[in-house]
Each structure stands twice: as C-alpha cells, then as structure tokens.
Amino acid sequence: MRYISFLTAFFLLLVITNVQADSNAADSSVTRESKWRYEYVDRRHSKEETWKNIGGIYLVTWALYPISQPTVFTEKGSFKNYGNNFGKVVFDRDTPFWNWLVHPISGSQLYLYYRANGYNRVDSMALAFTSSTLFEFTVEIYTEPASVQDLYQTPVLGSILGLGIENASMWLLNTGHPIAKFIGHAINPSTLFWFFEGKVRVVPQIDGKGGGGVTFLYEF
C-alpha cells in the first residue's frame, strides 16, 4: 500500500512540475509532441463506394496475375482456354504450398484491404469472398478452370489469417518502435496507403492554467 501511495505521489509531483514548467512559457497554450495511433474505424458505405472498391481490386488482380505467374500466364494462357474454362469448377492439383499458404495469404490481404477502407470484419470477409470468386471465375480461367479449394481457402482461411494479422499489426504499429512499426506495415501493407482510415494523430495539450486534454485527429 505504501508503495502504491509513493507512486501516486511521485506521479502527481511529475504532473505538477510539468504544469509549472509549461505555465512559464510565453505561449499560454502548449501542445506536446503528437503521436500517431493506428486502429480500425468501421463505418457505413454506399453501394457505389463498395462497387468501386470491388472494381479496383478486380483491375489489380488482372494486373498482378501475369506478373506473379508469368510462366503459367504465357505458356497456358489464351482466350481459347478462357472460353473453354468459363463456368467450369474443378478440384485443382496444386501443391500444399499454394493451397495452404499462398492462397490464404492472398485472402488475408483482401480482407485487410477492405478493413482498411472502413468495412467491419464480417463485411470484409464477405467482400474478400466476392473478390476471390471474381478472380477465380473471370481472371484465372485465362490459364485454368476455377478451383473448388481456392473458392473457400482464399477468402475463409484468408480472413481468419487476416484477423490475426490485423491484431498483430495494430499492436506492433502502436508500440512506436521503428523495427516493430516496420514489421507491422510489412505484414499489413494496407496501413501504408491513403485509403487506410484508422490513422489517428494523438495530440496531448496543456493550457497553462492547470487544465489538460487530448485531441484525436483522424486521417481519412
């Protein structure tokens, strides 16, 4: 109990000392060094905005597919195959590396993209499923038919993985440590882009009269 009382008294002494130091400044209102805080902010979206996000991801998948798999795209891809594969669904023979690692990681980034745009977790999973399905049935069929495994492994396992990455990245980013922040951005790159809606500037303030407060400035 004495230890707690000592800490309380010490904390109050620090506060009083800081207030007195600030009151001696020429400016009667002092703003302390601000810090960035990362968090997710859920909000409502119009249908137009949602279709715009889905369309943006769809265009990105068309751009990334030939870049990520150039050999497959060149050797197996053709518009003839596109027509033959349209509407087909098969069990693929991809290695576990692709089905249980690459596809869930891809799905996690879809989930995190929609989370960064202000969608809640359920909606982000549903939109990740939508984007993944569009890729399977209208993009990947340029080289091969849609895959049964990919239809659920990418969005479902990806969203579960994405939830874990979401929590881990927020913790890392909010530590303030440069290495931790680097890792946080690396595993959740959507936090680096303009569409991430959860970046908050925390600004502590003291008015020189003993009063204080914190200002939260959200970036949209």
N, C-alpha and C positions, 0 to 999 in steps of 0.2 A: 504494500500500500504506500509506504514511504517512497519507494522507487517511482511509482506512478505519479505521486504528488510532485516529486522532484522534476520529472519530465514535463509535467504540466506547467510548473513554474518557469522552467527553462524555456519552454515554447512561448509562453506569454512574454518573457523577457525579450526574446528574439523579435516577436511581433512589435512590441513597444519601441525597441531600438530602431527597427526598420521604419516605423511610422515617424519617429522623431527625425531620423535622417532625411526622410522624404519631405517633411514639413519645412526643412531648412533650404530646400531647393527654390530657385527663383520662380519656377512654374508651380502653381498651386495644384495642378493635376498632373500626376506622374503615371506613365504607362510602362509597366515592366516588360521585359523581353517576352515576346509571344512565342507560342509553340504550336506545331501542327499536331492535330489528333485525327486518327483515321477511324471511321466507323461506317456502318451501313444505314442508310436512311430509306425506309420504304415509303412509297407514295403511289398515288393513282396515276394511270396512264390512259391517254386517249387511244382509240383503235388506230388512228392514223399514226401515232407515235410508235405503237407496237409493231405495226406492219413495216414501218420504216426501219426499225431495229432488226426485224427478221430479214428484210430485204438486204440490209447492209451486210449482215453475216452471210447471207446466201451468195452475194457477189464476192466476198472474201474467200469463201470455200472454193469457188470456181478459180480464183487467182492462185490459191495456195496448193490446190490438188496437183497440178502439173509440176509445181516447184518442189513439193515434198516427195513426190514419187515420179521423177522424170523418166526413168527407165520403163516402168509399167505404163505410164501415160503414152509414151512414144511407141512401144512395141505392141501393146494390146489395145490401145485406144483407137477408136474410129467411130464415125457416125453410123456406119452399118451396125457395129456392135451396140451402139446406143439404141437403135431401133429394135434390134433383136432382144436386148436385155430389158427394155421398157416393160414394167409391170411384173417382172419375174422376181421371185424371192427364193433364195437357196440357203442351205447351210454351208458356210464357207469352210475352207480347209486352212485358214490362216494359222500361223504358229501362235502359241500362248503369249508370246511377246507382243504380238499385235492385238489379240483379242482381250487379254487381261491386263495390259499395261498401256499401250499406245492409245487405244480407243477410250478407256476410262479417263486418261489424262486429257485427251481432246474434249471429252464430255465435261470434265471439270472446268475447263477454260470457257466453254459455252455457258455453263451455269454461272461462273464468276463474272462473265461479261454482262449478263442480264442483271445480276445482283448489283454490279457497279452502276447500272442505269436506273436503279431505284426500285426494281421489282422485288417482291418478297420471295422467300425461299420456295414456296410451293409454285408460284408463277414462274420463277426462274427455272425450276426443274421442268415444268410443262413447256416452256419456250425452248429449253435445251433439247427436249424431245422433238419439238416441231422442226428446229433447225437441223437436227441429226437426221430426221426422216426425210426432209427435203434433199439433203445431201445424198442419202442412200438411193432414193428413187429418181433423182433428176441430175445428179452430178457424177457419182461413182459408176453409174451404168455406162458411162463412156468407155470404161475398160472391163467391167464385170457386173453381174447382176447384184441386186440388193441382198444384203446378208441378214439372216434371221438373228444371229448373235449380235451383230452391230446395232440392230434396232433397239435392243434393250441394254446391252452392255455400255454403249456410249452414253446415253442420257441418264440411265438409272445408276449404274455404278459410278459414272462420272459425277453425278450430282452428290452422291454420298462422299466421294473423294473431295469434291469441291467444297462441301460443308466443312470438312476437316481442314482444308487449305485456307478457307475463309477465316476460321477461328485462329489458326496458327499465324497467318499473315497479319491479322489485326494485332495480335499480341506482339509480334516482332516489330511491326511498324511503330507501335506506341511506346516501345522501350526507349526510343530516342537514340539508341546506339547505332553508329554508322553501319557496322557489319550486319547487325540484326535487321536494320532497315533495308539494306541491300538484298538480304535473303528474302525478306518479306515481299519486296517488289518482284524479285526473281520468280517466286512460286505463284505470285498473283499479279501478273503484269498489267491487268486492267486498272490497277490502282495508279498507274503511271500516266494514264490518258485523261484527256479533257472531260470525258463522259463520266468519270468516277464522281459520284455525287456525295460522298461521305467524308470529304476532306474538310476539317474544321480547324480554324485558327483560334486558339485559346489565348486571350489577352487579359492577364491579371492587371487590375488598376487600383490605385490608392489616390484619394482626392486631396490629401494633405491635411485633412481635418479629422483623421482617425477612421474615416469610412473607407470601405474597400468593396471590390466586386470583381466579377469575371465576365468578359464579353466573349461570346461564341460567334464566330463569323463563318458561315457555311459557304463553300465554293460550289457553284452549280455550272 
